[in-house]
């Protein structure tokens, strides 16, 4: 066997190993991106529900706050 043939065999073995590693890493990255997408979707749904709750809370508290403020000023006006 010639040294060139041995070198070609060694290089082809390393190329096969790197190709196998590249395929495995690609599959892992695809799975990881799917998990990241599901986590971000869940976080977005949570943020939207919190935003809806805050908007609802402000819609309820704003009239109450205004009524308290108005009654406070009316009481001050009546006391004078």
C-alpha positions in Angstrom: 0.0 0.0 0.0 1.2 3.4 -0.9 1.3 6.3 1.6 -1.1 8.3 -0.6 -3.7 5.5 -0.3 -3.3 5.4 3.5 -3.7 9.2 3.6 -6.8 9.0 1.5 -8.3 6.4 3.8 -7.5 8.4 6.9 -9.0 11.6 5.4 -12.1 9.8 4.3 -12.6 8.4 7.8 -12.3 11.8 9.3 -14.6 13.3 6.7 -17.2 10.6 7.5 -16.9 11.4 11.2 -17.3 15.1 10.6 -20.3 14.6 8.3 -21.9 12.4 11.0 -21.3 15.0 13.7 -22.7 17.7 11.4 -25.9 15.7 10.9 -26.3 15.1 14.6 -25.7 18.8 15.5 -28.2 19.9 12.8 -30.9 17.6 14.3 -30.1 18.9 17.8 -30.3 22.6 16.6 -33.7 21.9 14.9 -35.0 20.5 18.1 -33.6 23.4 20.1 -35.2 26.0 17.8 -38.6 24.2 18.1 -38.3 24.3 21.9 -37.3 28.0 21.8 -40.3 28.8 19.5 -42.7 27.0 21.9 -41.3 28.9 25.0 -41.5 32.2 23.2 -45.1 31.5 22.2 -46.0 30.6 25.8 -44.3 33.8 27.1 -46.2 35.9 24.5 -49.5 34.3 25.5 -48.7 35.0 29.2 -47.7 38.6 28.5 -50.9 39.2 26.5 -53.0 37.8 29.4 -51.2 39.9 31.9 -51.8 42.9 29.7 -55.5 42.2 29.4 -55.7 41.8 33.2 -53.9 45.2 33.7 -56.2 46.9 31.2 -59.2 45.4 32.9 -57.9 46.5 36.3 -57.3 50.1 35.1 -60.8 50.2 33.6 -62.3 49.3 37.0 -60.0 51.4 39.1 -60.1 54.6 37.0 -63.8 55.4 37.7 -63.4 54.5 41.3 -60.4 56.8 41.7 -62.2 59.6 39.9 -65.3 59.1 42.1 -63.2 59.3 45.3 -61.4 62.4 44.0 -64.6 64.1 43.1 -66.3 63.2 46.4 -63.2 64.5 48.3 -63.4 67.9 46.5 -67.2 68.1 47.1 -66.7 67.5 50.8 -64.0 70.2 50.9 -66.3 72.6 49.0 -69.3 71.8 51.3 -67.2 72.3 54.5 -66.1 75.8 53.4 
